[in-house]
Structure formats: structure tokens, C-alpha cells
Amino acid sequence: MSKRGLPAAVQMRHDYHYVEELNRDNRPIGKIIQIDHIAPNPEQPRSEFGDLTELTESIREKGVLEPLLVKPTGDGRFMIIAGERRWRASNLAGLTEVPCIELDIDEQGIAEIALIENLQRKDLTIWEEADGLKALAEKFGYTQEEIAKKISKSRTTVTELMTVAGIPAPIREKCRAASIASKSALLEVARQFDDEAMARFVDNAGTNAANRDEFRKAARAERTVIKPNENAPAENIFKYLPASGDFKIQIKFKGADQLNKTAVLKALKEAFDDVKADKADI
């Protein structure tokens, strides 16, 4: 007698968004599928699945209480859209069949469901969460406002995660080596004005990563906060007029020693980031 994933007394269930909304042709979609006929999605955005011991024991005792979402790929085989952890744990539990919801949807629908389901989990790393949002924006052209609605997060949270996603790979490796993993700390890294400044900042502040207050003190020491000062003397004002003459930029610095190339670059970067994130009134 084969092991099935769903006990007879338990009804299949899944969120309306994933089933009723996407199954517009109203055909039967719930079924039991042999586990060896199912394969993971090669574009799965999640790279770490964590410890499956507890989930495996639960499935061994009670079965799979929530069906997998799968897409037919031909020859009686299926690709996982959502539920790879359940599939992996079911394999470990010795199940031969699992409950599934079959959806025949396009690439965008698959990617969107996979990303959104993963983004709603609490055990994602900051990099997985940030890169997942970046993928939604780059693959499908979603605005930050649209992403915020789809994953039920605030626009500010999305903006911050997208900022973290912009940290280059070499700097990410430095952050991992320095155990810098909190969103607030990584935002301080991302706000440096170029890759060299990011690397220097991580090298200087990484040893304080375990102490949030100390890390922020290091951030303030490394990253100059530019604030307009109407009473600043003329020699502390940076002015720029491009050859086209189409616009003029003027930055007033607070402090007698802040008018230098580094300070100007940081000020321009901060202004750029705030305008891009709709934090500046226009």
C-alpha cells in the first residue's frame, strides 16, 4: 500500500490568490501525484531550505496538510511552482505520493507565485528577500508600489530592500565575512557613494556589526550627512552648471571643512537616492 501525503479526513486547502484567481477555466485541479514525477523549479528563487527535520516528522505523522502547486511539463511529469520544502520533506518522510494543485500558467505567473510565496516566509536571508524583490522588478517591470501591494509590505520596506539588493557581489562577500546581516546595517553599507567607499566602510565598521549602536556610530563617522544651511558662507557652497545650461545644481554645506570632492559625491548620491525613492518633494 503506497504512502499518500494527505490523510482521508483532511481536505485540500490553499490560498484563494493562488488557486481560484489563477484557475480561470474552472477545471478540476486537486490531485494526488507520484512524488518521483515531480521536480523542483530550476528558477526557484530560494537557495536555502533550512533544517527539514521538524517538517519531515510532521509529514510522517500527519501527512502533507497543504498541497503543492505544480505545473504540468509533459509526459506525465510536473514542475513545482510552490512547496519545494514540503516536497523535500515528503521525500525524507518516505512518501510516494503527495497532494497537489495543478495550474497551467505562464512563466510570469510561475515566477510571481514562487517569489511571492518565498517572500512571505520569515526564514529568508536578507539577500534572498532583497534579490527576490529585485527579480520582480527586473523580470516583470513592477514598480516598488506594485511590489509592496503584491507582498503586503510597506513601500518603505520595499525601497530599503531594493537598496540592499544593489550592493555588488564583492561587497556582499565582505559583509558575510564580517557577519553584517541586518537590514539596518546593510543599508548603511549601500548608502556609501561608490564600491570603494563601501569596501572601506565594511572594513572599518565590520568589527562593530554585532553592536547596532556602535555600527551606526561607525556609519555616521564614515558617511557625511549633508543638510542645507542657508547661512553657510559662500566658500562652502558647491555650484555646478552643465555645458547645456539646462539646469543648475547648488549644495550648501554645514561646516568649514566639508567642501571637497568626497563630500560633494556623497551629497549628490544621497540626493539621488532620496529622489529615486520618492523621499524628496518635487
C-alpha positions as CSV (number, residue, x, y, z in Angstrom):
1,M,0.0,0.0,0.0
2,S,1.5,3.3,-1.1
3,K,2.0,6.2,1.3
4,R,-0.1,9.2,0.4
5,G,0.6,12.7,1.6
6,L,-2.9,13.7,2.6
7,P,-5.0,11.8,5.2
8,A,-8.5,11.0,4.1
9,A,-10.1,13.1,6.8
10,V,-8.2,16.2,5.7
11,Q,-9.5,18.4,2.9
12,M,-7.1,20.0,0.4
13,R,-6.6,23.7,1.1
14,H,-4.7,26.6,-0.4
15,D,-4.9,30.3,-0.5
16,Y,-7.6,31.8,-2.9
17,H,-5.0,34.0,-4.6
18,Y,-3.1,31.0,-5.8
19,V,-6.0,28.8,-6.8
20,E,-9.3,30.4,-7.7
21,E,-7.8,33.5,-9.2
22,L,-5.3,31.6,-11.4
23,N,-7.6,28.8,-12.3
24,R,-9.9,30.8,-14.6
25,D,-11.1,27.8,-16.7
26,N,-12.7,26.2,-13.7
27,R,-11.4,22.7,-14.3
28,P,-10.7,20.2,-11.5
29,I,-7.2,20.9,-10.2
30,G,-6.7,18.9,-7.0
31,K,-5.0,15.6,-7.4
32,I,-2.6,13.1,-5.8
33,I,0.7,12.8,-7.8
34,Q,3.6,10.3,-7.5
35,I,6.4,12.1,-5.8
36,D,9.0,10.9,-8.3
37,H,7.0,12.5,-11.1
38,I,7.6,15.9,-9.6
39,A,10.8,18.1,-10.0
40,P,11.8,21.4,-8.5
41,N,11.6,24.7,-10.4
42,P,15.1,25.4,-11.8
43,E,14.3,29.1,-11.4
44,Q,13.4,28.7,-7.7
45,P,14.5,32.0,-6.0
46,R,15.2,30.3,-2.7
47,S,18.7,28.8,-2.2
48,E,18.5,27.8,1.4
49,F,15.8,25.4,2.7
50,G,16.8,25.2,6.3
51,D,16.5,22.2,8.7
52,L,13.7,19.9,7.4
53,T,13.7,17.6,10.4
54,E,10.6,19.0,12.1
55,L,8.6,19.3,8.9
56,T,9.6,15.7,7.9
57,E,8.4,14.3,11.3
58,S,5.2,16.3,11.0
59,I,4.6,14.9,7.5
60,R,5.5,11.4,8.5
61,E,2.9,11.6,11.3
62,K,0.1,13.7,9.7
63,G,0.8,13.8,6.0
64,V,1.1,16.9,3.8
65,L,-1.7,19.2,5.1
66,E,-1.2,21.8,2.4
67,P,-0.9,20.7,-1.2
68,L,2.0,21.7,-3.5
69,L,1.4,23.9,-6.5
70,V,2.6,22.3,-9.7
71,K,2.6,22.9,-13.4
72,P,2.4,20.0,-16.0
73,T,5.6,19.8,-18.1
74,G,4.5,16.9,-20.4
75,D,5.0,13.1,-20.3
76,G,3.1,12.9,-17.0
77,R,5.6,15.0,-15.1
78,F,5.2,18.2,-13.1
79,M,7.3,21.2,-12.0
80,I,7.0,22.7,-8.5
81,I,5.6,26.2,-8.5
82,A,5.4,26.5,-4.8
83,G,6.0,24.0,-2.0
84,E,9.5,22.7,-2.5
85,R,10.2,22.4,1.2
86,R,7.1,20.2,1.6
87,W,8.3,18.1,-1.4
88,R,11.8,17.6,0.0
89,A,10.4,16.8,3.5
90,S,7.9,14.3,1.9
91,N,10.8,12.5,0.2
92,L,12.7,12.3,3.5
93,A,9.5,11.0,5.2
94,G,9.2,8.2,2.7
95,L,6.0,9.3,1.0
96,T,5.4,8.0,-2.6
97,E,2.6,10.4,-3.4
98,V,1.7,13.9,-2.4
99,P,-1.4,16.2,-2.8
100,C,-1.0,18.8,-5.5
101,I,-2.9,21.6,-7.1
102,E,-2.2,21.7,-10.8
103,L,-2.0,25.1,-12.5
104,D,-1.2,25.5,-16.2
105,I,0.1,29.1,-16.1
106,D,2.7,31.1,-18.0
107,E,6.3,31.9,-17.0
108,Q,5.3,35.2,-15.3
109,G,2.6,33.5,-13.2
110,I,5.0,30.8,-12.1
111,A,7.8,33.2,-11.2
112,E,5.4,35.6,-9.4
113,I,3.9,32.8,-7.3
114,A,7.3,31.3,-6.4
115,L,8.8,34.7,-5.5
116,I,5.8,35.9,-3.5
117,E,5.4,32.7,-1.6
118,N,9.1,32.8,-0.6
119,L,9.0,36.5,0.2
120,Q,6.2,35.9,2.7
121,R,8.2,33.4,4.7
122,K,10.0,34.5,7.8
123,D,13.2,32.4,7.4
124,L,14.6,34.1,4.3
125,T,18.0,35.6,4.4
126,I,18.2,39.4,3.8
127,W,19.9,38.7,0.5
128,E,17.2,36.3,-0.7
129,E,14.5,38.7,0.2
130,A,16.2,41.7,-1.4
131,D,17.1,39.7,-4.6
132,G,13.5,38.4,-4.8
133,L,12.1,41.9,-4.9
134,K,14.8,42.9,-7.4
135,A,13.8,39.9,-9.6
136,L,10.1,41.0,-9.6
137,A,11.1,44.5,-10.7
138,E,13.6,43.4,-13.4
139,K,11.7,40.4,-14.8
140,F,8.3,41.9,-15.0
141,G,8.8,45.7,-14.7
142,Y,6.9,46.1,-11.4
143,T,7.2,49.4,-9.7
144,Q,8.1,49.5,-6.0
145,E,4.5,50.5,-5.2
146,E,3.2,47.4,-7.1
147,I,5.6,45.1,-5.4
148,A,4.6,46.5,-2.0
149,K,1.0,45.6,-2.7
150,K,1.7,42.1,-4.0
151,I,3.8,41.1,-1.0
152,S,1.8,43.1,1.6
153,K,4.8,45.1,2.8
154,S,5.2,48.9,3.2
155,R,6.6,50.9,0.3
156,T,9.5,52.0,2.7
157,T,10.4,48.3,3.3
158,V,10.5,47.6,-0.4
159,T,12.6,50.6,-1.1
160,E,15.1,49.6,1.6
161,L,15.3,46.0,0.4
162,M,15.8,47.2,-3.2
163,T,18.7,49.4,-1.9
164,V,20.3,46.4,-0.2
165,A,19.8,44.4,-3.5
166,G,22.1,47.0,-5.2
167,I,25.1,46.0,-3.1
168,P,27.7,44.5,-5.5
169,A,28.7,40.8,-5.1
170,P,32.3,41.5,-3.9
171,I,30.9,43.8,-1.1
172,R,28.3,41.2,-0.2
173,E,31.1,38.7,0.4
174,K,32.8,41.2,2.6
175,C,29.6,41.7,4.6
176,R,29.1,38.0,5.1
177,A,32.7,37.6,6.2
178,A,32.2,40.5,8.7
179,S,28.8,39.0,9.9
180,I,26.9,42.1,8.7
181,A,23.5,40.7,8.0
182,S,20.8,43.1,9.5
183,K,18.8,45.3,7.1
184,S,19.8,48.5,9.0
185,A,23.5,47.7,8.9
186,L,23.4,46.7,5.2
187,L,21.5,50.0,4.4
188,E,24.4,51.9,5.9
189,V,26.8,49.9,3.6
190,A,24.6,50.5,0.5
191,R,24.4,54.3,1.1
192,Q,28.1,54.7,0.6
193,F,28.7,56.6,-2.6
194,D,30.7,54.0,-4.6
195,D,32.2,50.5,-4.3
196,E,35.5,51.7,-2.9
197,A,33.7,53.6,-0.1
198,M,31.5,50.5,0.6
199,A,34.5,48.3,0.9
200,R,36.3,50.7,3.2
201,F,33.2,51.2,5.3
202,V,32.8,47.4,5.8
203,D,36.5,47.0,6.7
204,N,36.3,49.8,9.2
205,A,32.9,49.1,10.7
206,G,32.6,45.3,10.3
207,T,34.1,44.6,13.7
208,N,31.2,46.5,15.3
209,A,28.5,44.6,13.4
210,A,27.3,42.8,16.5
211,N,26.5,46.0,18.2
212,R,23.9,48.0,16.4
213,D,24.6,51.3,18.1
214,E,28.3,51.0,17.5
215,F,27.8,50.1,13.9
216,R,25.6,53.2,13.4
217,K,28.3,55.4,15.0
218,A,30.8,54.0,12.6
219,A,28.3,54.7,9.8
220,R,27.9,58.3,10.8
221,A,31.7,58.7,11.0
222,E,32.1,57.3,7.5
223,R,29.1,58.8,5.7
224,T,28.7,62.5,5.9
225,V,25.1,63.7,6.4
226,I,24.6,66.8,4.2
227,K,22.0,69.2,5.4
228,P,21.2,72.6,3.7
229,N,22.3,75.6,5.6
230,E,21.0,78.9,4.3
231,N,23.6,80.8,6.4
232,A,26.6,78.9,5.1
233,P,29.4,81.1,3.9
234,A,29.9,81.3,0.1
235,E,33.1,79.3,0.2
236,N,31.1,76.2,1.5
237,I,28.8,76.2,-1.5
238,F,29.3,73.8,-4.4
239,K,27.8,75.1,-7.7
240,Y,27.5,73.2,-10.9
241,L,26.3,74.4,-14.3
242,P,26.4,71.9,-17.2
243,A,27.6,72.8,-20.7
244,S,24.0,72.6,-21.9
245,G,22.8,75.2,-19.4
246,D,19.6,73.3,-18.9
247,F,19.9,73.2,-15.1
248,K,22.0,74.3,-12.2
249,I,23.0,72.4,-9.0
250,Q,23.9,74.1,-5.8
251,I,24.8,72.4,-2.5
252,K,25.3,74.3,0.7
253,F,27.4,72.6,3.3
254,K,27.4,72.9,7.1
255,G,30.9,73.2,8.5
256,A,34.0,74.9,7.3
257,D,35.9,71.8,6.1
258,Q,33.2,69.9,4.2
259,L,33.6,71.4,0.7
260,N,35.7,68.7,-1.0
261,K,35.3,66.1,-3.7
262,T,34.3,63.3,-1.3
263,A,31.7,65.4,0.4
264,V,30.2,66.6,-2.9
265,L,30.0,63.0,-4.2
266,K,28.3,61.8,-1.0
267,A,25.8,64.7,-1.1
268,L,24.9,64.0,-4.7
269,K,24.5,60.3,-4.0
270,E,22.2,60.9,-1.1
271,A,20.1,63.3,-3.1
272,F,19.9,60.9,-6.0
273,D,18.8,58.0,-3.7
274,D,16.1,60.1,-2.0
275,V,14.7,61.4,-5.3
276,K,14.6,57.9,-6.7
277,A,12.9,56.6,-3.6
278,D,10.3,59.4,-3.7
279,K,11.6,60.7,-0.3
280,A,12.2,64.2,-1.7
281,D,9.4,66.6,-2.5
282,I,9.4,67.7,-6.2
